[in-house]
Amino acid sequence: MVGTREDITRAVIEGTEAGRRGDPPTVCPYPRTSLLRTAWIRGCGTALTREPGRSQRLQGERCNGANLGLS
């Protein structure tokens, strides 16, 4: 199932809000095969890397499929 633009935008916003709360990408509510999961993780990752001070806390951590629950 492919999400509409509205659904994708909503997923990015939800992911961004989750990232700002400090939620890890592994708590994504969408199934692994969903395009909305990709959008949610993108929003979450953007928030985690763009928030002041977060980049220092995340320094040294690698983002890969295993720690995102994609493997």
Secondary structure, DSSP 8 states (H G I E B T S, - for coil): ----HHHHHHHHHHHHHHHHHT--GGG--S-TT-HHHHHHHHHHHHHHHHSTTHHHHHTT----TTTTT--
